[in-house]
Amino acid sequence: MQSTSDGYVVLRGSLALPVAPVLLVLDLETRGFRLSRDGEDILIQPFSKLTADDKQSLKMWKRHVLAPLDYQAPEIACGRLGGRG
């Protein structure tokens, strides 16, 4: 994950997201929430533990929170550099 100076995070595979919703998702996961996608809806468990600020942020950043829930990073080919060993 690379953060650019203009407030975006670029994930492998060129998915670019504003920093704020990325930090929101990381904060929620750190606090024990499980996020998933159901069509155009965000499913959050346990929903009852969300604060009013959490709900407001999720509403504001919904489209950006949904994007990484389906994101799958492209595979990186692994190999050796240099001699044998």
Backbone hydrogen bonds in HBPLUS format (Angstrom, degrees):
<---DONOR---> <-ACCEPTOR-->    atom                        ^
c    i                          cat <-CA-CA->   ^        H-A-AA   ^      H-
h    n   atom  resd res      DA  || num        DHA   H-A  angle D-A-AA Bond
n    s   type  num  typ     dist DA aas  dist angle  dist       angle   num
A0002-GLN N   A0010-VAL O   3.17 MM   8  5.21 160.7  2.20 135.9 141.8     1
A0010-VAL N   A0002-GLN O   2.68 MM   8  5.21 162.3  1.71 158.4 162.9     2
A0004-THR N   A0008-TYR O   2.70 MM   4  5.36 167.8  1.71 164.6 169.1     3
A0007-GLY N   A0004-THR O   3.29 MM   3  5.89 150.0  2.38 122.7 121.5     4
A0019-VAL N   A0007-GLY O   2.91 MM  12  5.50 154.7  1.97 138.1 136.5     5
A0009-VAL N   A0017-LEU O   2.65 MM   8  5.26 161.9  1.68 160.7 166.4     6
A0017-LEU N   A0009-VAL O   2.85 MM   8  5.26 159.7  1.89 150.3 156.6     7
A0011-LEU N   A0015-LEU O   2.79 MM   4  5.17 170.4  1.80 154.9 154.1     8
A0014-SER N   A0011-LEU O   2.93 MM   3  5.64 127.0  2.21 148.8 151.8     9
A0022-VAL N   A0019-VAL O   3.09 MM   3  5.26 119.4  2.48 103.3 118.9    10
A0023-LEU N   A0019-VAL O   2.93 MM   4  6.18 163.0  1.96 164.6 169.7    11
A0024-LEU N   A0020-ALA O   2.94 MM   4  6.16 148.9  2.04 145.6 155.2    12
A0025-VAL N   A0021-PRO O   3.00 MM   4  6.18 164.1  2.02 145.6 148.1    13
A0026-LEU N   A0022-VAL O   3.01 MM   4  6.26 166.7  2.03 151.8 155.7    14
A0027-ASP N   A0023-LEU O   2.85 MM   4  5.96 156.1  1.91 146.0 152.7    15
A0028-LEU N   A0024-LEU O   2.93 MM   4  6.18 164.6  1.96 154.1 157.9    16
A0029-GLU N   A0025-VAL O   2.94 MM   4  6.16 165.7  1.96 154.6 158.5    17
A0030-THR N   A0026-LEU O   2.90 MM   4  6.04 154.2  1.97 145.0 152.5    18
A0031-ARG N   A0027-ASP O   2.99 MM   4  6.22 143.6  2.13 144.7 154.5    19
A0031-ARG N   A0028-LEU O   3.15 MM   3  5.08 122.6  2.49  92.6 107.0    20
A0033-PHE N   A0028-LEU O   2.97 MM   5  5.37 160.7  2.01 151.3 145.0    21
A0032-GLY N   A0029-GLU O   3.05 MM   3  5.11 160.1  2.09 105.5 109.7    22
A0034-ARG N   A0045-GLN O   2.87 MM  11  5.23 157.6  1.92 152.6 160.3    23
A0045-GLN N   A0034-ARG O   3.05 MM  11  5.23 154.4  2.12 142.4 150.5    24
A0036-SER N   A0043-LEU O   2.95 MM   7  5.14 146.7  2.07 145.6 152.4    25
A0043-LEU N   A0036-SER O   2.80 MM   7  5.14 170.4  1.81 146.2 148.7    26
A0038-ASP N   A0041-ASP O   2.90 MM   3  5.11 166.3  1.92 149.7 151.3    27
A0041-ASP N   A0038-ASP O   3.02 MM   3  5.11 158.4  2.07 118.4 124.4    28
A0049-LYS N   A0046-PRO O   3.14 MM   3  5.80 160.2  2.18 118.0 123.6    29
A0050-LEU N   A0047-PHE O   3.09 MM   3  5.64 167.9  2.10 119.2 123.0    30
A0055-LYS N   A0051-THR O   3.03 MM   4  6.36 164.5  2.06 152.9 155.8    31
A0056-GLN N   A0052-ALA O   2.98 MM   4  6.19 156.7  2.04 145.8 152.4    32
A0057-SER N   A0053-ASP O   2.90 MM   4  6.07 163.8  1.92 152.1 156.3    33
A0058-LEU N   A0054-ASP O   2.86 MM   4  6.07 159.0  1.90 153.8 160.1    34
A0059-LYS N   A0055-LYS O   2.97 MM   4  6.10 153.7  2.03 144.1 151.2    35
A0060-MET N   A0056-GLN O   2.97 MM   4  6.19 159.1  2.02 148.4 154.1    36
A0061-TRP N   A0057-SER O   2.90 MM   4  6.00 156.0  1.96 149.8 156.0    37
A0064-HIS N   A0061-TRP O   2.89 MM   3  5.33 121.2  2.25 113.6 129.1    38
A0065-VAL N   A0061-TRP O   2.84 MM   4  5.99 143.4  1.97 156.5 166.6    39
A0065-VAL N   A0062-LYS O   3.12 MM   3  5.08 125.4  2.43  95.7 110.1    40
A0066-LEU N   A0062-LYS O   2.92 MM   4  6.14 155.3  1.98 157.6 163.6    41
A0069-LEU N   A0066-LEU O   3.08 MM   3  5.35 136.9  2.27 106.4 119.0    42
A0070-ASP N   A0067-ALA O   3.42 MM   3  6.03 154.8  2.49 114.2 119.2    43
